[in-house]
Each structure stands twice: as structure tokens, then as C-alpha cells.
């Protein structure tokens, strides 16, 4: 009997410690502050006179399908005038252009070449047509393989048989096409784990979209292996059309015998995207006793936000569980200039322990300037706290228009620390932080979450979340946009890796294929499946490293990695409508940029993207005019 009691006590202690990163004392900071007090700070006035955005080309691609045809896709850009249609052209072996369509393509931005030239080098391109007049041609997509080839993806070979841990997509050379910066190898440890004594170092590598290797930079022994030690983002911060690489760096000689780095300088460095050369550097937010132990001290993140609505600004963050600090910078005239510094201890009440495992930026209050969503706390564009819902540390949060019947965006929270007040899974107004609905029951350690339209019979996005068994529960929860409970346990799908793949506005997820494999079990190749529906695509190999709309129309590409190889999978399912490419939505673009660090999650848009809304097929990103 005594042994049984001891086991129960040990189990309770384990649950209590693991449910909130092993320090329940931090629950003292679970205090809502929807109108915190602080010293006023000036609004950011960056160097840009108008909003700096990527200049994308058409993202033209040509991919054989399983019928021996060639599927073509290209972007609709937000600069395209209403009524723009497209003519589709092909050239074989450098010969003259042949128009493939009988009438300009207006309903979609894809086309199928039903009679390709197998075994011969073909080039495809489109020309916009407006009011009966052809405009400038797009870039050309080359089909170098036989249309009957069984390879239905693009491939980039690495410089060795390693697998990257993370990837960033950005235009490095200014040609309007997305290139890649990887961080390898894939190994890493969490600051809460045992030290790594292997003296492993991370390397950044850059590749153009055609697979051309550009450079490699060894981050050295000053950066421990693990996602929280080595954040990086890739974006065009100076508006020259070519992306820079922002990365945490350190000196070479500071790693201690046990593998940890406890002292020495830490920097945020900017690298030239085409060469990897460092050209600017500033100090990282410092280590501070208020951050807590080694685990909490080494929670580092990066991000981007348009803090004045025009200038792309770099965000550098330290701290998740206790003290949180953020520095905001602009890069101009080859210098990093700090715009503001924020730390939660400068707020009244103190804002601590509210961080999530990622960075999010969005204009939640409609003033044309981005706010920074740190988790349960949201910073205004000037570096003061707009509000804190005080729920503690979310393992996941999503900022998007979950419920199109409500004004503006919402934030869906999946909260790690246990909650007896029914707030461990909830939806709040992104502008004010006020609760819209909550789960209304005790939760233990909600470790994952997702929002996606997966049920066409219901308005809005479905919200689902899962408990981490470490907290003592294996429950799964699913709700409609209005908070109505839809499912529990086996009815609830997994939260990771959802994408737009087929022709509708429902998002798809992944299963596992191969002999003896369960649909959602481990092992085997990947399959793309509808929720409670059919398999759409099968035989996909490798580990998922990103989903993003980087080519073709608005639907998303799947990027997987294998030993020595990157594979880009693109849907060849014919589209049924068209919409502006997702990467021109500000929230979506920032979400994709942030995927190279922190926890991985599927990107979402600033607007509602799902079925059951009459004009959803014409949904386009809205950049609000800045208020005076």
C-alpha cells in the first residue's frame, strides 16, 4: 500500500513538473493584463517611403503527371488587373513559340499540355492578356525530362549525404524566384536536455532555385546544436530585391568541456544572401539572472515585422518562460539600427512566462502597422505591450481570421501549463485579447494545435488541439469556429503539417503508405489525404521540412529532405478557380519566414481562406492604409 501511494505521489509530481516546463512557480505570472501600463514610446519611422515587398515573377513550373502529360502552373499577382487572362506557349529544342490554348486562360492559373514532346527539351511560358492585348512574357519553365518519367518532383542535391534541420525560402539573387538557405545537419538538443559533447557545429548553406550551390558558413563552436541556440531568418531587409540572412552567431572559443556555452559575447549577424559574407553585426539580448536557469536563458528566436507598415524590421528575442526581451532593428545604409527594446519587467503588471515557441507578426489593430505576437502577450508596433491574456506559455498559437462572421483576426491558443479555469484551449479577439470561447474544462499539457477548414459543412476554420501525454492526458479536442465541440480523441486529426493541395479550399494532411502501414501510422512513404476522405497523392519520400506556396498558383508546395537531397513536390491536380498567390499576403509571408526557427507549424493567412464564404475565391491580402 505504501509503495502504491509513493508511486501515485511520484506520478503527480512528474505531471506537475512536466506540465509546465518543470517550474510551477511561474504560474504566479498568469495574470491577464488587457490594458497594461508602461512608459510611452514613439511610433517607429523607418527608412522606407512605401511598403517594401518582394518582386515575384510568375513562379512558372512544368511537371509531368502520371498520364504522360505536362502540368503547368503560374502565379496570379496582386498587381494583375481585374480581367487579366493568360496565353500559354511552348518551344521545343529552342524552336519557335507555339500557343497551346485556344482561348486565353481566365478561370485558373494552370494548364495541361496534353500532347507534349517526350524526350525533347521543352520550354513553357505565359503572357498576360488584358483587354485583348498581350503583355510581357513570364520567365520560362524548362522540362528537361521525358514526360513519361516517373519522377514527379524537383530535386536539389546537397554537397554531402547530410539532412538539413531547417530551411528558409527567399529570393537571394533578385530574379523573382525563391531560393533556399538550409541549416545542417539535422541533429540537435533542447536546452532542457543533456549537454552535447560531440563538438558538432551547424552549417548554413545557400542554393539557387535551379540547384546551384552558392556558399557554406560554419557557425562554429560558439553556437550549440539545437533550434533554440541557432535561430535564423532570411528576408530582404534593405529593399534591394535580394534577401539577407540574419542569424545568431558567437565566438569560436567559448564552448565548455561539457558542450555548453555559458558565457562570452553573442551576436545577431547579417550575411549577404549570395555569398554568406557577414557585413553587419549587433549584440544579442544579454543573459540575465531574471531569465532563470540555463534552459530558460537559452530560448532564442528571430522574426520580421513591418513596424511602420513600410519597412521590414528584424526582431531578436530572448526568453520564453520567465523574463522575455525583444529588440527591433531596421537595416539601412549597411547598418543595423535599434528601433526599440522591450522587456516584460517594464510593464505593469510584469509580463513574464507568456512566450510561445515561435514568432508571429500581424496588424491586429488595423492601424497599418504590424504587432508582434509573442504568445499570450502581444506587443504593439512601438515596443510596448498591447495586451497579455495571461494564460502562460502556449505551445502553439495561430493568428488568422478563424471566424469570418467576426471583425478582424482571432488568435487560437493551445496552452502548455495546466488550466483548471477552462482556458487551456481558447479563441480570443486578436485586437483586444478578449475571450471569444474556451474549452471550459480542465486541461493538463496541451502540446499542439492547428486551425484549418477541414469540414465544408461548417462555417469558418476548425480548431483542434492535442494533449501531451507527459502531462497525464492523451485527450484530443476539436471545435468549430464558434466554439462548438466537434470531436474528441479518435475523431480529431493530428495537428502537424496541413497544406492546400487539391482544387478546393479545404486543407489536406498526411498519412503513411506502404505494406502493413496504418493510414496515420509511422514508417513507410508519405501520402496526402483528405480529412475523413480519400488519398490524393502517395509515394512521397523523406521528412517534411516545409509547406509553402513557392511556385505556381495559390496552392502549396511540399518540401521534403532525404540524405543529400531536397525534393519539391507540387500538385498536378487541375485547379477549379484562381486567387492571388499566398506569399503576397503579409501574415502568410511572415509565417513562412519564421518556419526556419522555433517550432514548425503550417502558415496561415491574414484573411479567411476556406469554404462557406461567397467571395472566398477572390480573397486577396489587404494592406490597410496607415493612419495618420
N, C-alpha and C positions, 0 to 999 in steps of 0.2 A: 504493500500500500504506500509506504514511504517513497519507494522508488518511483511509483506511478505519479505521486504528487510532484516529486522532483522533476520528472520528465515534463509534466504539464507546465511547471514554472519555467523550465528551460525553453520550452516551445513558446510560451508567452513572451519571454524576454527576447527570443530570436525575432518574433514577429514585430515587437515594439521597436527593436533596434534597426531591422532591415526596412521596415515600412517607411522610415524617413531618414535614409542615409545615416543611420546609427547615432543620431543625436536629437532625441525628442525635445531637448531644451529649446531648440529653435522654434518650437511651436509658440513660444512667447511673442513672436513677431507676426502671428496670424491675426492681424488687426486690420480690418477694412479702413481705407483712407481714400474716399472718393473725392475729397477736396483737401489734399494735404497743403500744409503751409510751408513756405520757403522764401528765400530772397528772390526778388525779381531778376531775370536775366534778359538781355536784349535779344531780339529776333536775329536769326542768322541772315547775313547778307553775303552770299558767296560771290565768286568771280563771274559766274555765268550770267549773261544778259537774257538768255532764253533757255528753255529746258534742253539739256544735253542728253541726247538719246543715240542709240546705235543706229547706224545707217545700214539696214539689212538689204541684201539682194533678194531674189525670188526664192532662194533655197531650192532651186530646181534639182530634182533627182530622177533617175531612171533605174527601175528594179525589175528583174524578171519575175513573173509569177509562175505558179505551178501549172498553168495551162500553156506555157510556152510563149506567152505574150509579154509585153513590156509595160509595166505600170509607171505612169509619170505623175509627179506631184509638184506643186509650187505654192508660194505664199500669196495670200491676199494681204496687202499692206494697208495700214490705216490712212495712208496718203492717197490711195486709189480713189478716184472719183466714183460716185454712185453710178451704176450702169456700166462700169468697166467690164469688158469681156476679154477673151484671150484666143489668139490663134496659136496652134501647136505645130512646130516644124521639126523635121528630121533631115539630117545629112548623113550619108553613108560613105565611109572611106574618103572624107573630105570633098565629096561631090556637092552639087548644088542643093539648095533647100527645097524640100517638098512639104507643103502644108497638109497635115493629116486630117484635120477636121473639115466637115462640110459647112458648118455654121460656127461662128465664134462661141467658145465655151463660156457660158454665163452663169450656170446654176451651181457649179463646183469649181474647184481649182485642182482638178485631176483629170487624167485621160488615159485610156488604154490603147496602145499600139497593137492592134490585133494581128497585123502582118509585118512583124519586124524582119530584119535582115540577119538571120542567125549566122554566127561565125564571122561576122564582119563588124568593124569598128563603126559605131553609130553615135551621133551627137544629137541631142534634143534640146530645144529651147522654146520659149513662148514670147509672143509680142502682145502687149495690151492693145485692146481695141476700144476706142471711145468715140461715140458719135460717128461710127463708120470709118474712122481713121486709125491706122496702125501707129503705135508709139514705139519707143526704143526697145530693142530686144533684151531679153534676160541673158544671164550667163548661160553657158552650155553645160548640160549634163552628159557625160560620156558613158557609154555602155561598152565595156571592153571585153565582155564575156558573151558566150553563146546564150541566147535567151532560153535555151533548154537546159542550161546549167542548173544544178540542184542547190547552189549557194544563194540563199535569199537574204543576204545581209552584206553590209560593207565591213571591211576589215582593216585595222591598222596594226602593224607588227611593232612590238616594243624592241628595245635594244638587248633584251635578255628574256629568260623564262620566268620572270617575276610577275606577280599580280599586284596591281595598284590597290591602295586602300581607299583613296578618294580621287575624284575627277572634277575639274571645273571646265565649263564651256564658255568661250568668249572669242571675239574676233581679234586675233593678235596682229594681223598684217593689214587690216583695213579694207579687205576685199568684200565685206558684207556676208561672209560665210563663217560659221562657228568653228573654232579650233579647240584644242584640248590641252590642258595642263594637268598632269597626273601627279599624285604623291605615292611613292613606292618605297619599300614593299608593303604588304598588307598587314604585317604583324604590328601589334601594339598592346599596351596595357592601360588599365584605368588607374588614376592616381590612388584609388582606394585599394588597389591590389598590391602584390609583392613587387619589389623593385626588379627591373630588368638589368641583369649584369652582362648581357651579351655584347655591349658596346655597339649595338645596331644603330645606324643613322638613317634618317629619311632622305630621299632624293626627290626633288621636283624635276619633272621632265615636260617639255613642250613639244607638241606635234601640230602641224598644219592639218587642215581637213582632208588633204589628199594623202596623209600618212608621212609627210616629210618630217624627219626628226630635226628639231631646232637646237635644243640645249638641255643640259642637265646641271642642276645645282644641288650639291650635298649640303644639307642643313647642319651637319656636324654634330659633335657630341654635346653641344650646348642645348640641343633640343631632344628631349627624351622621346622614345617611340610611344605614341598614343594620340588619340584625336584631340585631347584637351591641352596637350603641350604644343601642338603644331597646327593651329588654325591657319587657313589661307583663303583668300577670295581673289577672283580675277575679274576686273572690270575696267572700263575706260574712265579713269578719274580726272583726266585733264582735257577731255573733249577733242583729242586729235584723231579720233576714229580707230585708234589701236589700244587694246586693253593692256593695263599694267597688272602685275602680280603683287598683291600685298600679303606678307607672310610674317609670322612671328619668328625671330631669329635670336641667337645668343652667341657668346664667345665659345671657343673650342675647348678651353681647358678647365671647365667648371663641373664636369660630371664627376661625382664622388665614387669611391670604390664599390658602394652598394648599387650603383647605377642611377642614383637620383641627383638632381640639380637643385640645391637649396639656397644658393647664393650666386652673386655675380650679376652683371647687367643683363637686361632683357630688352629687346627692341622690336619695333614694328618696322619692317623694311619694305621698300617698293623696288621691284625689279622691272626692267624693260621686258615687255612681253615677248619680243622677237629674239632677245639674246640672253636673258636671265641675269643681266648685269645689274647690280644694286646701284641705285642712283639717289636714293633718299632714305633717311632713317630717323626715327624718333624713339623716345623711351616708351616702353610698355608700362601700363599702370603698375605701381610698385607692389611688392609683397608687403603685407601689413598684418600685424597680430590680430586685428579685428576680423580678418578673413577666416581665422580658425586654424585647424591643423593642416598638414601637408596636402591631404586630399582636397580640402576646400580652397587652399591657396592656389592650387594649380588647375583651376577651372577657367580656361581662357577661350574667348570667342572673338570673331570679327564679323563685320557686316557692312552694308551700304544703305544709305537713305538720302533722299533729296530734301534736306532740312529747310531749304528756302524755296523748294518747289522747282528749282532750276539746276542747281549744282550737285553733281554726285559726290556725296561725302562719305568718308571712311569712318567706320565705327570700330573701336577697340575696347573690349570688355574683359574685366576680371571679376570673378566671384559669382556664385550661384546660390549657395546655401546660407551664407551669413552676409557679410558686407558685400555689396555689389558696387562696382565702379565702371564708368563708361567715359571714354574720351572720344570726341568727334573732331575730325580733321577735314580740311579741304587741301587738295594738291593743286598748286598753281605756281608758274614760273620756277619749276623744278624745286619747290619747297613744300614741305608738309606744315601747314599752319593749324594749330589747335583752335577750334571754334568754341568749345566749352568742355568742362569737366563736370561730371555728375557722380555723386555717391549718395547712397541711400541714407547715410547718417546725417546729411544736411537737411533732410525733410523732417517735418513734424506732423504726425509721429514718425519715428525712424522707420525706414523701409528696408528690411532685411529679409533674406531667405525666400524671395519671391521669384527667383530666376528659373527659366526653363533651359533645356539642353539645345537651344538653337536661338537664332536671331530672326526677328521679323520686323519689317517696316511697312507702313501703310498710312495713308492720310485718313485717319479715323474720325477727325472732327470737321472735315470738309473745308479747311482753310487753304488748301492747295499746297500744304507743306506736310512732309512725312512725320509721323510719330514713330517711336521705337518701342516695339512690344517686347519686353524682356521676359515675360512670363505672366505672372499675376500682377505685375506692375507695368505701367505704360508711361514712357517719357514723352513729354511734349517736344516740339521741334526745337525749342530754345534750351533744352537740357535741364528742365525741371520736371518733377513728377506730375503728370496729368491726373492719374489716379492709381490706386492699388486696390485690387479686390481682396487682398489679404488672405488668400486661400493657401499660401505656401507654394511650394515648388511643383509646377506642372511637368510631368514627363513629356507631355505633348500639348501644344495649343495650335489652333488654326484660326487665321484671320481672313474672313471672306464673307460674302453675302449668303449666309446659310438659309435665311428665311426671306424670300423676295417680297413677302407681304409687309415686312417691316422696313423702315427707312434705314439706309446705310448698311454698314457691315456688322457682323457679330463675331465674337470670339468663343470658340468651343474649347473647353478645358478638360483635360484628363489629369487629375491631381494625384501626385505620389503619396503624400502623407495621409494617414487615415483621417476620416472625417465622420463624426457622429451627427453632424448637422445636415446631412443630405446634400452637401455641396461638392463632393468629390468628383462628380461628373456634372457639368453645367454649361449653359449658354448665357453669355452676357452681351449687353449692348457695347459695341466697340468704342462708341463715342463717350459714354458715361461710366461704364463698368457696372451698371445696374443689372441685376439678375433678371433674365427672361424666364428661364426654367431651370430646374435642377433635378437630380435623380431622386432625392427625397428619401434616401436610405443610407445606412452606414456603408462606407467603402473602406478598403484596407490598404491597398497599394496599387492604384490604377496606373499601370505601366505603359500603356499605349492607347492611341486613339486615332480616329480618322473621320473626315466628313466627305461624303460623295453622294451623288444621286445614283442610287442602285435600284430603286423601285419606281417605275414610271407611273404607278397609280397614286403616288403621294406627292404633294407639292413640296418644293424645297429640297435641301440636301439632308440625307440621313446622317445621323451622328452615332458613332459606335466606339466602344472602348473596352479594354480588357484589363482584368486584374493580373498582377504579377503574383504567381504562387508563393514567392518569398514572403508576401505579406499575410499569408494564411488563407487566401481565397483564390479560386480559379474561375470566378464568375466572368461572364461577358455581358455587355449591355448594348442595346441599340434603341434609338429614339428617332421619331420623326422631327422635322424642323420645328414643329410646335410643341415638342416635349413629350408626345405620347409614346409610351413604351411599345416597341415593336417586336422585340425578341430578347432572348436570354440564352446563354450557353451555346448549344449547338446551332441555333438559328443565326448566330452572329458571326459574320465572316472575320478573317484576320484583318489587321489594321495596316499592314505594311504594303507598299508598292501597288498603288492603283494608278491606272492610266486610261486615257481616251484612245481607243484602238479601232473600233468598228465605226459604222456610219451614224450612230445615234449619240445622244447626249448623256447616256449612262456610262459610268466609268467601269472599267474591267479590272480584274485582278489575276492572280497567278495560282496555278496548281502545279503538280508534279506528274510527269508521264513516265512510261516505261513499264516493262513487265513486272507485275506484282506490286506496283506502286499505288497507294491510295491517291485520290484526287488532290488532296491537300497535304499528303504525307511528305516525308523527307526523301532525298535521293532522286535519281532519275533526271530527265531533262525537264525544262520548264514548259508549261502550257499557259496560254492566255485564255481565260474563261469568263463568262458572264456569271454574275451572282445568281445562283439557282437557275443557271441556263447552260447553253452548250459550250463546248470548247471551240474557240475561234482559230487559234494557231497553236501548233505543237512543235516539239523537237528543238526548242531553244536551249542552247548550252551556255554554261558559265554562270557567274554570280552577278546579280543585278547591282549595278553601281549608280545608275541614274535613269530617270524617265523625264523627258522634257521635249517640248516642241522645237526641235532644232533644224528640221528640214520639212519641205513640202507644206501641205496645208496645215490646218489648225490642230490636227491630231498629233499624238505624242510618239516620239521615238523611244525605243528601249535600248539602253546601252548595257552590255554585259562584258565581263572580263574573264579571260582564261589565262593560263600560264603563257606569257609572252604575247598576248593578243587582246585587242579591243574590238568588239563587234557592235555595230549599229544596226538595229533591226527596225524596219519601217513597215507600217501596214501597207498592204496592197489591196485592201478591201475597198471597192469603189465608194466614193463619198455620195451623200444624198443632198448636201447643201454646202454652203461655204460661210466662213467668218474670218475676221482678221486673225492673223497668227497670234498665238497666245503670248509669245515672247515680247509683244508690244504692249502688253498690259503691265503696269508698273509693279503691282504686287507679285504677279507671277514671275516677272523677270528677277526681282529681288530674291524670291524663294529659290529659284534655280541657282542664283549666285551663291546663296548660303548653303547649298547642298554639299559644298566641298568641305564643310566643317560642321561640328556638332552632330546631333542625331539626324539620321536620314528620314525624310518624310516627303510625301508626294506634294508637288507645288499646287497652289490654288490661285484663283484669280480675284481681282477686286470686285467683280460683278458676279451675279448669279449665272452659273453655267450648268444647266440641267434642263430636263423636260418640264412640261406643265406650265410654261410661260409662253404666251403667244408670240412674242418677238424675240425669243431666245436665239433663233437662228441669226439674228442681226446684232447680237450682243457684241459690243465693242468696248474697249477700255476708255474710260473717261478721265481726262486730266482736268481737274477743276481750275478755273482761273484763280490766281492768287488774290486774296482780299487785301485791300489797302489798309 
